[in-house]
Amino acid sequence: MKRPLALGDAVQTALGKGVVREVRNNGRLLVAIEGRGVVFDSADVTPIDVMGPARKRARGGTPIAPAPSPGPRLVREIDLHGLTVDEALARAERAINDALLADASELRVIHGRSGGRIRAALHRRLRDMPSIRLFRIDADNPGVTVVTF
């Protein structure tokens, strides 16, 4: 019997590889793929064996699960200075996707204080991303947006 998919499981979908970000009712899953959240039926995704084919086995033949990583989750940072709005949004989306796949807890996006066109466009884009839990301007530095997953 196959175990049910859980939060953080790597999966293969028709759109590519992703990470389960939310388990919903009726077997529906929110999967983060390349920085975007897509809802799938659990029957339409396949779990990816992250331990690989050469998994270690205990004496009884049972696979040994990898140990959970100790300590706080990773925090990443990206700097958008010197980019056009379109370039900045594309780079931010790639960074969000990489952070989600790396199981980071947050991403610090440095956009600068003056002008605000990149910041405004970034905040509009973040509002439309279902995999983003929340985002806020850093209290210590108004030129940084902190994105939490």
Secondary structure, DSSP 8 states (H G I E B T S, - for coil): ------TT-EEEETTEEEEEEEE-GGGEEEEEETTEEEEEEGGG-EE--TT-TT--B-TTS-B-------SS--EEEEE-TT--HHHHHHHHHHHHHHHHHTT-SEEEEE--SSS-HHHHHHHHHHHT-TT--EEEE-SS-TTEEEEE-
